[in-house]
Amino acid sequence: MNRQVGTADERYAKTPDASAAPGQRPGSPRRRLATLSLASSVVVAFLAAANAPSPLYQRYEAAWHASPLIGTIAFAAYAAAVLAGLLWLSQLPAVFGRRRVLFAAICAEIAALLLCAVAGSFVLIVVGRVVQGLASGAAFGALSATMIEADAERGTIASAASPGTGSGLGALLSGLAVQFLPGPAHTIYLILAAVLAVQALIVLRIVPGGGRRPASLDVLRPRVAIPDQARAVFLAAAPVVFAVWALSGFSAALSPALYTTLSGGGAVWPTALPLFILVGCGSIATVILRRAAGPALTITGAVSTLVGLGMTVAAIELRGVGLYLAASAVAGVGFGTGFQGAIRSLAPLAADDERPALLSAVFIVAYIGLGIAAVIPGALVSAGASLTTVTVELAIALAVLTSIALGATLRANVRVLS
């Protein structure tokens, strides 16, 4: 199905926004860059907040005499809430406008961080994680669409790179806060809440309001909108998205414990390095390969993921912490390029009104992978299974899935070329 939807710059220029500052008309390059930068920074802040608790879970378990499964439950609660937000709340911007919904989502994220900051048990941590997830699910589709509409090329890159950047920064900053700052269980949350408060004010200033339609309960009807013209590409890219985000989910939930096992203990902050390296290398690869075609990025992502998984298994067998960090770097290239390949392949296939729902569908696949790879291994470890054994089994499962996806992608491109 072919349709003419116009260039991203043309579509953005048609978006009315009465709040434009003097000298910054809605479609001007300066305003589009400001909007792109803000939307990207909000995604970074949301994902940093989502991963900030990772280095703290072991501290919580010791302080509150809880099972390691509690940390996994908190992580699963966040992933499930993101999926719920994507399904039930991602259409809210169409009714209330993007500006209002993004402002409300940021305020909810701040409230969640404050709950975590004052938590004296896992109950408030889990509640905060649920609120975080719902806020993220409501905002992610609109933020991705805002970036791409502001600048088709740079917005696509930012949409793919921002989640990884935020995840890595959140884990690393939290690890450093735990190691070196007073009040480690509170400080990182308060810092992120302050950053988000500033972003909320800027959202009111520069984000286009967008069109509004009469409110009805129909807006809360779950929907996964994949346009007909994007369906085949979506089905080919989805397994790679699932696999690379599953690897990210495992790293966020259990890699601190795995790093401690391989290194033999020591300081807290280095336990955040595997996730930081994985998502950091993913973001770097996204920028370096920004001009590559979507299918090429997807293939690169699948191959890099396979190599990284193999190196991870070797690192466990050899008890090599350095090799494990190197494996995280290679797998990170797979994470960045695999996710960017999906975004780059799918974004041009949707019209403006279709794009937020389509990108929400991509995030649904991503967060299903992230949640499953965190919850199942965490439950197995809590039940008494060896962490290293569980990691090897997960690596093999993800390698099989990635190999299948790689084969499907290669066959699809051969058909196109022939």
C-alpha positions, 0 to 999 in steps of 0.5 A: 500500500503506497501513500504520499505522506510528505516529508517530516519537515513539511508535516512538522511545519503544519503542526499549530503551536500558539506557544512558539517564542518570537523568532521560533516559528513552529516549523523553524530549524531552531525550534525543531532542534529544540523539540528534538533535543527535549524529547530525546532528553526526556526519554533519557531521563525516564530510562535513567530513572527506570534503571537507577534502582538496579545497583540498589536491589542488593542493598535493599535485600540486605537491609529489609531481609528480603528474598532476591526474588523481590528485586525481580518482582519490582523489575517485572512490575515496571515492565508490566506497567510499561506494557499496560501504559503502551496498550491503554494510555498511548492514545491519550495524546490524540485526545488531550494533546502531546504537551498535556500528556507529556507534562502529566507523565513527567509529573507522575515519574517525579512522584514515583521517584519520590516514593522510591526515595522515601521507601522503607520497604519493597512495597513503596518500591513496587508501587513507584515502579508501577507508576514509572511504568505507566508514565513511560508507557503513556509517553514513549510513543508520543516522544518517539513520534515527536523526535521523528517529526521534528527531524526525520533523520536525526529523530530516528537516530535519537529515538533508537539511541535515547533509551540505551543512553538513559539506561546506561547513565541511570545504572552508572550514576546510581552505582556511583551514588551508592559508592560515594554519595551520602544517603545512597538510597535517596540521592539518585532519586532526588537528582533525577526528580530535579532534572525531570522537574526542569524538563516538565517546565520546558515541555510546557514551553516548546512542545507542540500541543497537537490536535485534540478530539472529544474524549471518550472511553474508546481512547482507552481501548487496547490497540496495537496499530500496525499499518498494513504497509508496515506489517511485513517489516514489523514481523521481520524486525520484531524477533531481533527487537525482542532478543536485544531488549531481552539481553538489556533486561537481563543486564539491568536485573541480574548483571550486577550479581553476575559481575560480582560472581565473576569478579569475586566481590569488591566495590559496588559501582563497577557492578553497573559497568556491564549494563552501562557498557552494553547500552553505551556501545549501543548508542555509539553504534547507533550514531556511527551507523546512522546512515545505514539502511534499516535492513543492514542495521537489523542484520548487523544487530543480529550478528553482533548479538550472536557474537556477544552471547557467545563471548558471554558464555565463554566469559562464564566458563573461563570466569573472566570478568574482562571478557564479560565486559568485552562481551557486553560491548559487542552485544551492545552494538547488537542492541543499538543497531538491532533496535535502530534497524527496526525504527529506521525500517518502520518509521517511514512506512506510517503517516503522522497519525499512525506513527505513535501507535506503530512505535508503541507496538515496537516498544511492546515487543521490546518490553515483553523481551525485557520483562521475560529475560529479567523475571524468568532468570530471576525466579530461577535464581531465587529458587536455588538455580546457579546464576551462571547456569541460568545465564548460559541457558538464557544466552543459548535461548536468545542465540537460537531466537536471534539466529531464526530472526537473522535467517528470516531477515536475510531471506526477506532481503534476498526476495527484495533484491531478486 
